[in-house]
Amino acid sequence: GDKTVYAEVADTDSAQNTGLSGESSLNDDSGMLFVFKKPQKAYFWMKGMRFAIDIIWIKDGKIAGITENAETQPNVPDNQLKVYVSPVEVNYVLEVNSGFVSRNGLKIGDEVKI
């Protein structure tokens, strides 16, 4: 559709390692966009996260996969945290508030303009 998300860009190793860890929330129309130099399998975990998110996996300008409601895991040791993996190699990953995907009717194959 015509939904716009205002995203902070994570395009360095440091920014990508930190992600949204430690943040208390996101605005409804905000997110974090992870930018990869070349398509790759992407691995994400919820270390240090304080709120649940939807993860949108993007390849070549289209939604390649969706992970809804990735929950926080407080007090779980790092080696036991759930790891979310992209379904294919991706160029971008967009993290948004949990529920964003369903509220906006997003689906695999939808076009994404960055």
N, CA, C and O atoms as CSV, one atom per row, in Angstrom:
chain,resi,resn,atom,element,x,y,z
A,1,GLY,N,N,0.813,-1.184,0.000
A,1,GLY,CA,C,0.000,0.000,0.000
A,1,GLY,C,C,0.852,1.241,0.000
A,1,GLY,O,O,1.902,1.291,-0.640
A,2,ASP,N,N,0.399,2.231,0.714
A,2,ASP,CA,C,1.113,3.503,0.741
A,2,ASP,C,C,1.615,3.839,2.139
A,2,ASP,O,O,1.820,5.009,2.462
A,3,LYS,N,N,1.814,2.825,2.964
A,3,LYS,CA,C,2.295,3.044,4.330
A,3,LYS,C,C,3.753,3.472,4.320
A,3,LYS,O,O,4.577,2.846,3.653
A,4,THR,N,N,4.079,4.528,5.051
A,4,THR,CA,C,5.456,5.002,5.174
A,4,THR,C,C,5.970,4.692,6.578
A,4,THR,O,O,5.282,4.926,7.572
A,5,VAL,N,N,7.179,4.167,6.641
A,5,VAL,CA,C,7.853,3.913,7.914
A,5,VAL,C,C,9.103,4.779,7.936
A,5,VAL,O,O,9.895,4.760,6.994
A,6,TYR,N,N,9.275,5.524,8.993
A,6,TYR,CA,C,10.459,6.350,9.179
A,6,TYR,C,C,11.447,5.528,9.989
A,6,TYR,O,O,11.244,5.270,11.175
A,7,ALA,N,N,12.531,5.118,9.315
A,7,ALA,CA,C,13.429,4.155,9.935
A,7,ALA,C,C,14.812,4.728,10.183
A,7,ALA,O,O,15.375,5.441,9.354
A,8,GLU,N,N,15.336,4.395,11.347
A,8,GLU,CA,C,16.746,4.630,11.624
A,8,GLU,C,C,17.513,3.568,10.852
A,8,GLU,O,O,17.113,2.404,10.835
A,9,VAL,N,N,18.606,3.954,10.216
A,9,VAL,CA,C,19.371,3.032,9.388
A,9,VAL,C,C,20.527,2.440,10.188
A,9,VAL,O,O,21.292,3.158,10.832
A,10,ALA,N,N,20.635,1.119,10.131
A,10,ALA,CA,C,21.752,0.393,10.736
A,10,ALA,C,C,22.544,-0.216,9.583
A,10,ALA,O,O,22.185,-1.267,9.053
A,11,ASP,N,N,23.635,0.465,9.201
A,11,ASP,CA,C,24.406,-0.005,8.052
A,11,ASP,C,C,25.873,-0.258,8.383
A,11,ASP,O,O,26.693,-0.476,7.491
A,12,THR,N,N,26.194,-0.225,9.677
A,12,THR,CA,C,27.546,-0.578,10.114
A,12,THR,C,C,27.447,-1.793,11.040
A,12,THR,O,O,26.385,-2.070,11.598
A,13,ASP,N,N,28.547,-2.505,11.196
A,13,ASP,CA,C,28.543,-3.664,12.092
A,13,ASP,C,C,28.127,-3.269,13.500
A,13,ASP,O,O,27.354,-3.977,14.145
A,14,SER,N,N,28.637,-2.143,13.976
A,14,SER,CA,C,28.316,-1.688,15.328
A,14,SER,C,C,26.821,-1.406,15.482
A,14,SER,O,O,26.191,-1.867,16.434
A,15,ALA,N,N,26.262,-0.650,14.544
A,15,ALA,CA,C,24.834,-0.318,14.607
A,15,ALA,C,C,23.978,-1.576,14.487
A,15,ALA,O,O,22.951,-1.695,15.155
A,16,GLN,N,N,24.397,-2.512,13.642
A,16,GLN,CA,C,23.629,-3.743,13.463
A,16,GLN,C,C,23.717,-4.637,14.694
A,16,GLN,O,O,22.741,-5.300,15.046
A,17,ASN,N,N,24.864,-4.664,15.347
A,17,ASN,CA,C,24.995,-5.473,16.559
A,17,ASN,C,C,24.138,-4.916,17.692
A,17,ASN,O,O,23.599,-5.680,18.493
A,18,THR,N,N,24.010,-3.600,17.766
A,18,THR,CA,C,23.212,-2.969,18.813
A,18,THR,C,C,21.727,-3.006,18.483
A,18,THR,O,O,20.906,-3.312,19.347
A,19,GLY,N,N,21.376,-2.697,17.233
A,19,GLY,CA,C,19.979,-2.697,16.820
A,19,GLY,C,C,19.128,-1.847,17.740
A,19,GLY,O,O,19.505,-0.729,18.091
A,20,LEU,N,N,17.982,-2.375,18.131
A,20,LEU,CA,C,17.063,-1.663,19.022
A,20,LEU,C,C,17.248,-2.048,20.491
A,20,LEU,O,O,16.444,-1.667,21.342
A,21,SER,N,N,18.297,-2.797,20.782
A,21,SER,CA,C,18.557,-3.207,22.170
A,21,SER,C,C,18.601,-1.992,23.086
A,21,SER,O,O,19.240,-0.987,22.771
A,22,GLY,N,N,17.933,-2.089,24.197
A,22,GLY,CA,C,17.937,-1.028,25.190
A,22,GLY,C,C,16.896,0.053,24.960
A,22,GLY,O,O,16.594,0.821,25.874
A,23,GLU,N,N,16.340,0.129,23.750
A,23,GLU,CA,C,15.289,1.114,23.491
A,23,GLU,C,C,14.020,0.684,24.222
A,23,GLU,O,O,13.765,-0.508,24.392
A,24,SER,N,N,13.229,1.666,24.654
A,24,SER,CA,C,12.021,1.323,25.398
A,24,SER,C,C,10.800,1.148,24.501
A,24,SER,O,O,9.838,0.484,24.887
A,25,SER,N,N,10.832,1.749,23.289
A,25,SER,CA,C,9.680,1.634,22.399
A,25,SER,C,C,10.012,2.226,21.035
A,25,SER,O,O,11.077,2.809,20.829
A,26,LEU,N,N,9.077,2.062,20.119
A,26,LEU,CA,C,9.119,2.702,18.797
A,26,LEU,C,C,7.802,3.427,18.592
A,26,LEU,O,O,6.771,2.988,19.101
A,27,ASN,N,N,7.817,4.523,17.858
A,27,ASN,CA,C,6.563,5.143,17.439
A,27,ASN,C,C,5.879,4.198,16.458
A,27,ASN,O,O,6.533,3.342,15.862
A,28,ASP,N,N,4.570,4.347,16.289
A,28,ASP,CA,C,3.811,3.449,15.405
A,28,ASP,C,C,4.323,3.437,13.971
A,28,ASP,O,O,4.262,2.406,13.302
A,29,ASP,N,N,4.826,4.570,13.491
A,29,ASP,CA,C,5.280,4.655,12.099
A,29,ASP,C,C,6.807,4.641,11.989
A,29,ASP,O,O,7.365,5.114,10.999
A,30,SER,N,N,7.477,4.099,13.006
A,30,SER,CA,C,8.936,4.071,13.029
A,30,SER,C,C,9.464,2.652,13.011
A,30,SER,O,O,8.746,1.691,13.287
A,31,GLY,N,N,10.752,2.548,12.675
A,31,GLY,CA,C,11.395,1.247,12.680
A,31,GLY,C,C,12.893,1.383,12.586
A,31,GLY,O,O,13.442,2.482,12.664
A,32,MET,N,N,13.549,0.253,12.417
A,32,MET,CA,C,14.984,0.234,12.175
A,32,MET,C,C,15.219,-0.600,10.931
A,32,MET,O,O,14.734,-1.726,10.817
A,33,LEU,N,N,15.976,-0.029,9.993
A,33,LEU,CA,C,16.283,-0.690,8.736
A,33,LEU,C,C,17.741,-1.130,8.747
A,33,LEU,O,O,18.653,-0.311,8.863
A,34,PHE,N,N,17.940,-2.431,8.622
A,34,PHE,CA,C,19.277,-3.003,8.545
A,34,PHE,C,C,19.632,-3.137,7.071
A,34,PHE,O,O,18.895,-3.757,6.304
A,35,VAL,N,N,20.757,-2.558,6.677
A,35,VAL,CA,C,21.188,-2.531,5.288
A,35,VAL,C,C,22.446,-3.390,5.153
A,35,VAL,O,O,23.432,-3.183,5.860
A,36,PHE,N,N,22.394,-4.353,4.240
A,36,PHE,CA,C,23.537,-5.243,4.018
A,36,PHE,C,C,24.191,-4.912,2.680
A,36,PHE,O,O,23.507,-4.625,1.698
A,37,LYS,N,N,25.523,-4.954,2.652
A,37,LYS,CA,C,26.277,-4.617,1.449
A,37,LYS,C,C,25.980,-5.566,0.299
A,37,LYS,O,O,26.015,-5.165,-0.864
A,38,LYS,N,N,25.690,-6.816,0.617
A,38,LYS,CA,C,25.317,-7.801,-0.400
A,38,LYS,C,C,24.274,-8.728,0.218
A,38,LYS,O,O,24.223,-8.867,1.440
A,39,PRO,N,N,23.446,-9.362,-0.606
A,39,PRO,CA,C,22.432,-10.268,-0.053
A,39,PRO,C,C,23.073,-11.350,0.811
A,39,PRO,O,O,24.118,-11.901,0.463
A,40,GLN,N,N,22.438,-11.643,1.935
A,40,GLN,CA,C,22.966,-12.646,2.857
A,40,GLN,C,C,21.855,-13.211,3.714
A,40,GLN,O,O,20.801,-12.594,3.870
A,41,LYS,N,N,22.097,-14.394,4.273
A,41,LYS,CA,C,21.206,-14.915,5.301
A,41,LYS,C,C,21.378,-13.991,6.503
A,41,LYS,O,O,22.506,-13.657,6.867
A,42,ALA,N,N,20.300,-13.583,7.110
A,42,ALA,CA,C,20.357,-12.671,8.246
A,42,ALA,C,C,19.873,-13.397,9.494
A,42,ALA,O,O,18.896,-14.145,9.456
A,43,TYR,N,N,20.569,-13.164,10.591
A,43,TYR,CA,C,20.265,-13.802,11.869
A,43,TYR,C,C,20.020,-12.717,12.903
A,43,TYR,O,O,20.848,-11.825,13.085
A,44,PHE,N,N,18.887,-12.795,13.577
A,44,PHE,CA,C,18.524,-11.798,14.585
A,44,PHE,C,C,18.106,-12.492,15.870
A,44,PHE,O,O,17.558,-13.594,15.853
A,45,TRP,N,N,18.379,-11.821,16.986
A,45,TRP,CA,C,17.918,-12.303,18.274
A,45,TRP,C,C,17.389,-11.110,19.049
A,45,TRP,O,O,17.536,-9.967,18.616
A,46,MET,N,N,16.781,-11.370,20.180
A,46,MET,CA,C,16.120,-10.319,20.943
A,46,MET,C,C,16.932,-9.903,22.172
A,46,MET,O,O,16.364,-9.464,23.172
A,47,LYS,N,N,18.238,-10.039,22.101
A,47,LYS,CA,C,19.102,-9.679,23.225
A,47,LYS,C,C,18.915,-8.207,23.587
A,47,LYS,O,O,19.061,-7.324,22.742
A,48,GLY,N,N,18.591,-7.961,24.847
A,48,GLY,CA,C,18.444,-6.598,25.341
A,48,GLY,C,C,17.187,-5.881,24.889
A,48,GLY,O,O,17.029,-4.688,25.151
A,49,MET,N,N,16.292,-6.585,24.215
A,49,MET,CA,C,15.070,-5.949,23.727
A,49,MET,C,C,14.042,-5.806,24.853
A,49,MET,O,O,13.905,-6.684,25.705
A,50,ARG,N,N,13.327,-4.682,24.836
A,50,ARG,CA,C,12.330,-4.391,25.870
A,50,ARG,C,C,10.902,-4.467,25.347
A,50,ARG,O,O,9.952,-4.311,26.115
A,51,PHE,N,N,10.739,-4.704,24.051
A,51,PHE,CA,C,9.400,-4.788,23.469
A,51,PHE,C,C,9.438,-5.746,22.282
A,51,PHE,O,O,10.481,-5.941,21.658
A,52,ALA,N,N,8.286,-6.338,21.982
A,52,ALA,CA,C,8.181,-7.288,20.873
A,52,ALA,C,C,8.166,-6.536,19.540
A,52,ALA,O,O,7.742,-5.383,19.466
A,53,ILE,N,N,8.633,-7.207,18.498
A,53,ILE,CA,C,8.695,-6.595,17.172
A,53,ILE,C,C,8.217,-7.574,16.092
A,53,ILE,O,O,8.148,-8.785,16.304
A,54,ASP,N,N,7.896,-7.011,14.941
A,54,ASP,CA,C,7.728,-7.775,13.712
A,54,ASP,C,C,9.006,-7.568,12.909
A,54,ASP,O,O,9.551,-6.466,12.870
A,55,ILE,N,N,9.476,-8.625,12.276
A,55,ILE,CA,C,10.685,-8.556,11.453
A,55,ILE,C,C,10.264,-8.787,10.002
A,55,ILE,O,O,9.652,-9.803,9.672
A,56,ILE,N,N,10.601,-7.832,9.153
A,56,ILE,CA,C,10.246,-7.919,7.735
A,56,ILE,C,C,11.540,-8.135,6.956
A,56,ILE,O,O,12.426,-7.280,6.955
A,57,TRP,N,N,11.639,-9.281,6.297
A,57,TRP,CA,C,12.823,-9.675,5.525
A,57,TRP,C,C,12.613,-9.199,4.090
A,57,TRP,O,O,11.604,-9.541,3.473
A,58,ILE,N,N,13.548,-8.417,3.548
A,58,ILE,CA,C,13.369,-7.780,2.244
A,58,ILE,C,C,14.491,-8.183,1.284
A,58,ILE,O,O,15.673,-8.121,1.622
A,59,LYS,N,N,14.089,-8.595,0.083
A,59,LYS,CA,C,15.061,-8.921,-0.964
A,59,LYS,C,C,14.609,-8.284,-2.267
A,59,LYS,O,O,13.466,-8.447,-2.693
A,60,ASP,N,N,15.527,-7.556,-2.892
A,60,ASP,CA,C,15.274,-6.961,-4.213
A,60,ASP,C,C,13.958,-6.199,-4.282
A,60,ASP,O,O,13.210,-6.320,-5.253
A,61,GLY,N,N,13.678,-5.406,-3.238
A,61,GLY,CA,C,12.513,-4.536,-3.262
A,61,GLY,C,C,11.173,-5.194,-2.979
A,61,GLY,O,O,10.119,-4.601,-3.208
A,62,LYS,N,N,11.218,-6.428,-2.479
A,62,LYS,CA,C,9.973,-7.126,-2.147
A,62,LYS,C,C,10.105,-7.814,-0.792
A,62,LYS,O,O,11.201,-8.195,-0.380
A,63,ILE,N,N,8.975,-7.967,-0.106
A,63,ILE,CA,C,8.978,-8.697,1.157
A,63,ILE,C,C,9.206,-10.171,0.843
A,63,ILE,O,O,8.418,-10.801,0.138
A,64,ALA,N,N,10.302,-10.708,1.381
A,64,ALA,CA,C,10.679,-12.106,1.136
A,64,ALA,C,C,10.239,-13.010,2.280
A,64,ALA,O,O,10.183,-14.230,2.127
A,65,GLY,N,N,9.928,-12.412,3.424
A,65,GLY,CA,C,9.495,-13.181,4.580
A,65,GLY,C,C,9.069,-12.249,5.690
A,65,GLY,O,O,9.419,-11.069,5.706
A,66,ILE,N,N,8.307,-12.798,6.616
A,66,ILE,CA,C,7.786,-12.019,7.737
A,66,ILE,C,C,7.856,-12.874,8.997
A,66,ILE,O,O,7.431,-14.030,9.000
A,67,THR,N,N,8.396,-12.295,10.063
A,67,THR,CA,C,8.353,-12.925,11.377
A,67,THR,C,C,7.550,-11.992,12.273
A,67,THR,O,O,7.990,-10.886,12.585
A,68,GLU,N,N,6.377,-12.443,12.680
A,68,GLU,CA,C,5.526,-11.601,13.518
A,68,GLU,C,C,5.727,-11.897,14.991
A,68,GLU,O,O,5.953,-13.040,15.390
A,69,ASN,N,N,5.641,-10.850,15.786
A,69,ASN,CA,C,5.643,-10.930,17.245
A,69,ASN,C,C,6.858,-11.666,17.813
A,69,ASN,O,O,6.711,-12.613,18.586
A,70,ALA,N,N,8.041,-11.233,17.431
A,70,ALA,CA,C,9.263,-11.737,18.068
A,70,ALA,C,C,9.272,-11.166,19.481
A,70,ALA,O,O,9.421,-9.960,19.676
A,71,GLU,N,N,9.112,-12.037,20.448
A,71,GLU,CA,C,8.945,-11.636,21.854
A,71,GLU,C,C,10.282,-11.376,22.551
A,71,GLU,O,O,11.315,-11.929,22.174
A,72,THR,N,N,10.237,-10.531,23.566
A,72,THR,CA,C,11.405,-10.324,24.408
A,72,THR,C,C,11.676,-11.604,25.192
A,72,THR,O,O,10.778,-12.422,25.393
A,73,GLN,N,N,12.909,-11.768,25.628
A,73,GLN,CA,C,13.285,-12.940,26.412
A,73,GLN,C,C,14.141,-12.500,27.603
A,73,GLN,O,O,15.335,-12.790,27.666
A,74,PRO,N,N,13.512,-11.799,28.541
A,74,PRO,CA,C,14.280,-11.320,29.692
A,74,PRO,C,C,14.811,-12.484,30.527
A,74,PRO,O,O,14.164,-13.522,30.664
A,75,ASN,N,N,15.986,-12.285,31.069
A,75,ASN,CA,C,16.627,-13.249,31.976
A,75,ASN,C,C,16.961,-14.584,31.319
A,75,ASN,O,O,17.149,-15.579,32.018
A,76,VAL,N,N,17.038,-14.624,29.998
A,76,VAL,CA,C,17.448,-15.834,29.285
A,76,VAL,C,C,18.919,-15.661,28.915
A,76,VAL,O,O,19.289,-14.634,28.345
A,77,PRO,N,N,19.764,-16.641,29.228
A,77,PRO,CA,C,21.183,-16.541,28.860
A,77,PRO,C,C,21.338,-16.396,27.337
A,77,PRO,O,O,20.544,-16.939,26.569
A,78,ASP,N,N,22.363,-15.662,26.920
A,78,ASP,CA,C,22.588,-15.410,25.492
A,78,ASP,C,C,22.574,-16.692,24.669
A,78,ASP,O,O,22.005,-16.719,23.578
A,79,ASN,N,N,23.188,-17.746,25.176
A,79,ASN,CA,C,23.287,-18.987,24.400
A,79,ASN,C,C,21.964,-19.748,24.314
A,79,ASN,O,O,21.888,-20.786,23.657
A,80,GLN,N,N,20.915,-19.233,24.979
A,80,GLN,CA,C,19.604,-19.867,24.916
A,80,GLN,C,C,18.548,-18.982,24.245
A,80,GLN,O,O,17.383,-19.368,24.146
A,81,LEU,N,N,18.959,-17.796,23.787
A,81,LEU,CA,C,18.026,-16.902,23.114
A,81,LEU,C,C,17.617,-17.478,21.761
A,81,LEU,O,O,18.438,-18.059,21.051
A,82,LYS,N,N,16.355,-17.313,21.416
A,82,LYS,CA,C,15.858,-17.757,20.119
A,82,LYS,C,C,16.507,-16.916,19.024
A,82,LYS,O,O,16.652,-15.702,19.170
A,83,VAL,N,N,16.894,-17.559,17.938
A,83,VAL,CA,C,17.486,-16.868,16.800
A,83,VAL,C,C,16.489,-16.920,15.642
A,83,VAL,O,O,15.985,-17.986,15.291
A,84,TYR,N,N,16.213,-15.762,15.059
A,84,TYR,CA,C,15.317,-15.652,13.918
A,84,TYR,C,C,16.184,-15.550,12.661
A,84,TYR,O,O,17.092,-14.722,12.598
A,85,VAL,N,N,15.906,-16.382,11.671
A,85,VAL,CA,C,16.726,-16.464,10.466
A,85,VAL,C,C,15.874,-16.098,9.251
A,85,VAL,O,O,14.729,-16.531,9.122
A,86,SER,N,N,16.457,-15.297,8.368
A,86,SER,CA,C,15.739,-14.933,7.144
A,86,SER,C,C,15.473,-16.189,6.320
A,86,SER,O,O,16.290,-17.110,6.314
A,87,PRO,N,N,14.333,-16.232,5.624
A,87,PRO,CA,C,13.996,-17.420,4.839
A,87,PRO,C,C,14.869,-17.587,3.594
A,87,PRO,O,O,15.015,-18.693,3.073
A,88,VAL,N,N,15.447,-16.482,3.124
A,88,VAL,CA,C,16.347,-16.468,1.970
A,88,VAL,C,C,17.403,-15.393,2.240
A,88,VAL,O,O,17.324,-14.677,3.238
A,89,GLU,N,N,18.386,-15.285,1.352
A,89,GLU,CA,C,19.335,-14.180,1.467
A,89,GLU,C,C,18.573,-12.874,1.236
A,89,GLU,O,O,17.737,-12.790,0.336
A,90,VAL,N,N,18.863,-11.864,2.047
A,90,VAL,CA,C,18.147,-10.593,1.970
A,90,VAL,C,C,19.118,-9.421,1.864
A,90,VAL,O,O,20.284,-9.520,2.246
A,91,ASN,N,N,18.606,-8.303,1.332
A,91,ASN,CA,C,19.371,-7.057,1.245
A,91,ASN,C,C,19.110,-6.168,2.454
A,91,ASN,O,O,19.972,-5.403,2.887
A,92,TYR,N,N,17.880,-6.293,2.994
A,92,TYR,CA,C,17.429,-5.419,4.076
A,92,TYR,C,C,16.588,-6.210,5.065
A,92,TYR,O,O,15.992,-7.235,4.733
A,93,VAL,N,N,16.560,-5.700,6.288
A,93,VAL,CA,C,15.633,-6.195,7.297
A,93,VAL,C,C,15.031,-4.970,7.971
A,93,VAL,O,O,15.751,-4.053,8.367
A,94,LEU,N,N,13.716,-4.961,8.100
A,94,LEU,CA,C,13.022,-3.857,8.761
A,94,LEU,C,C,12.373,-4.373,10.030
A,94,LEU,O,O,11.559,-5.296,9.994
A,95,GLU,N,N,12.738,-3.770,11.155
A,95,GLU,CA,C,12.105,-4.090,12.437
A,95,GLU,C,C,11.097,-2.999,12.760
A,95,GLU,O,O,11.407,-1.809,12.704
A,96,VAL,N,N,9.887,-3.426,13.098
A,96,VAL,CA,C,8.799,-2.516,13.455
A,96,VAL,C,C,8.089,-3.067,14.689
A,96,VAL,O,O,8.354,-4.193,15.111
A,97,ASN,N,N,7.199,-2.281,15.258
A,97,ASN,CA,C,6.441,-2.733,16.421
A,97,ASN,C,C,5.654,-4.002,16.107
A,97,ASN,O,O,5.156,-4.182,14.995
A,98,SER,N,N,5.554,-4.861,17.085
A,98,SER,CA,C,4.730,-6.059,16.955
A,98,SER,C,C,3.300,-5.652,16.608
A,98,SER,O,O,2.748,-4.728,17.205
A,99,GLY,N,N,2.715,-6.339,15.652
A,99,GLY,CA,C,1.355,-6.024,15.216
A,99,GLY,C,C,1.302,-5.151,13.980
A,99,GLY,O,O,0.250,-5.038,13.351
A,100,PHE,N,N,2.418,-4.528,13.616
A,100,PHE,CA,C,2.468,-3.647,12.446
A,100,PHE,C,C,2.077,-4.399,11.178
A,100,PHE,O,O,1.305,-3.892,10.365
A,101,VAL,N,N,2.613,-5.614,11.007
A,101,VAL,CA,C,2.355,-6.391,9.795
A,101,VAL,C,C,0.866,-6.671,9.642
A,101,VAL,O,O,0.299,-6.449,8.573
A,102,SER,N,N,0.233,-7.156,10.704
A,102,SER,CA,C,-1.192,-7.489,10.596
A,102,SER,C,C,-2.057,-6.237,10.467
A,102,SER,O,O,-3.026,-6.242,9.708
A,103,ARG,N,N,-1.732,-5.168,11.189
A,103,ARG,CA,C,-2.517,-3.922,11.101
A,103,ARG,C,C,-2.495,-3.333,9.702
A,103,ARG,O,O,-3.449,-2.680,9.278
A,104,ASN,N,N,-1.396,-3.567,8.985
A,104,ASN,CA,C,-1.237,-2.963,7.665
A,104,ASN,C,C,-1.399,-3.962,6.523
A,104,ASN,O,O,-1.194,-3.614,5.360
A,105,GLY,N,N,-1.764,-5.192,6.847
A,105,GLY,CA,C,-2.044,-6.184,5.817
A,105,GLY,C,C,-0.865,-6.538,4.934
A,105,GLY,O,O,-1.044,-6.864,3.761
A,106,LEU,N,N,0.345,-6.478,5.485
A,106,LEU,CA,C,1.527,-6.800,4.690
A,106,LEU,C,C,1.591,-8.293,4.417
A,106,LEU,O,O,1.154,-9.113,5.224
A,107,LYS,N,N,2.152,-8.626,3.246
A,107,LYS,CA,C,2.298,-10.037,2.904
A,107,LYS,C,C,3.542,-10.238,2.043
A,107,LYS,O,O,4.063,-9.295,1.449
A,108,ILE,N,N,4.002,-11.473,1.989
A,108,ILE,CA,C,5.153,-11.818,1.170
A,108,ILE,C,C,4.845,-11.450,-0.279
A,108,ILE,O,O,3.753,-11.704,-0.788
A,109,GLY,N,N,5.835,-10.845,-0.925
A,109,GLY,CA,C,5.688,-10.413,-2.306
A,109,GLY,C,C,5.333,-8.941,-2.455
A,109,GLY,O,O,5.461,-8.383,-3.545
A,110,ASP,N,N,4.886,-8.302,-1.367
A,110,ASP,CA,C,4.583,-6.872,-1.431
A,110,ASP,C,C,5.829,-6.077,-1.771
A,110,ASP,O,O,6.931,-6.416,-1.339
A,111,GLU,N,N,5.647,-5.009,-2.556
A,111,GLU,CA,C,6.760,-4.143,-2.943
A,111,GLU,C,C,7.161,-3.249,-1.769
A,111,GLU,O,O,6.317,-2.788,-1.000
A,112,VAL,N,N,8.476,-3.015,-1.652
A,112,VAL,CA,C,9.024,-2.127,-0.629
A,112,VAL,C,C,9.908,-1.107,-1.335
A,112,VAL,O,O,10.821,-1.478,-2.072
A,113,LYS,N,N,9.638,0.176,-1.112
A,113,LYS,CA,C,10.466,1.238,-1.665
A,113,LYS,C,C,11.295,1.840,-0.545
A,113,LYS,O,O,10.769,2.235,0.496
A,114,ILE,N,N,12.583,1.904,-0.774
A,114,ILE,CA,C,13.481,2.448,0.252
A,114,ILE,C,C,14.124,3.714,-0.276
A,114,ILE,O,O,14.919,4.341,0.424
